[in-house]
Amino acid sequence: MARPVFRPALIILLLLSLVPAVSATIVLSDVAFTPNPPLEPGKSLDVVARNAIIPSGSTTFAPGHQLQMQTGMDEAKWAIQVTLDGRNAAYLAKSGSVAFVNGGLLSYSTNHDVGMVVTIDGIVPSGTAGTLMVLQVDEIDNSGRIVPGSTLTIRQPVAAQTPAGLLSAVPTLTPSRAPAETPPMRAPGFGTASGTLSCILAAAFLLRFRA
């Protein structure tokens, strides 16, 4: 009975298929916000994040994987520029809370420098308190799962909201003045002690004259 023949090349391919692809490392090199944090609910926000991709395997990124990017902003618009050795290599424009980058656009031999410039324009959701997840990047493998240790998250503080009505101007209250008190009308000569004395003397004089 003939024995099956296994070629070395076939054995190597089978072994490689059993080894999971090593994930790349996404490193945040710079990020800028317009306007600067703390973020204001209901206001627009522009974010520019520069990322470098550090290879951990035979290529800069596993070609069968992809990057998943998420943001907590409303009405988000994405501009994703892939760079190769400092030059523009690929450009993607997306909209919505989630954007994907195919791994084939990031996969090169390890003697190249690959990076991304991610620009997001959106609105800070009304009612947001504490912090907002501005950007999260995950590497997704062939089975659609997040590669452990690949998550990069950027969060920023949100300004405290003032209850409605407290921002309106408070009227200035001017204390009212009581009207000056008007003295009561008095008959001439009867309002003072000298007037009373004069009346007594006049009455005594008239009685003496009649006597």
Order of alpha helices (4+ residues) and beta strands (2+ residues): alpha-beta-beta-beta-beta-beta-beta-beta-beta-beta-alpha
